[in-house]
Amino acid sequence: MTPEEQDLIRRRQRSRALVVALLLGALVLLIFGISIAKIQLGMQH
């Protein structure tokens, strides 16, 4: 494999890893937000 091909593969892997990291972060924030909302609803009763 040529260095150019290796560089292209690394760039694709890096961009894929970034997308996965962003999705994981969004999921964590969503779960956190839902948890906070449930806690606040529970305190009202």
Buried (B, 14 or more C-beta within 10 A) or exposed (E): EEEEEEEEEEEEEEEEEEEEEEEEEEEEEEEEEEEEEEEEEEEEE
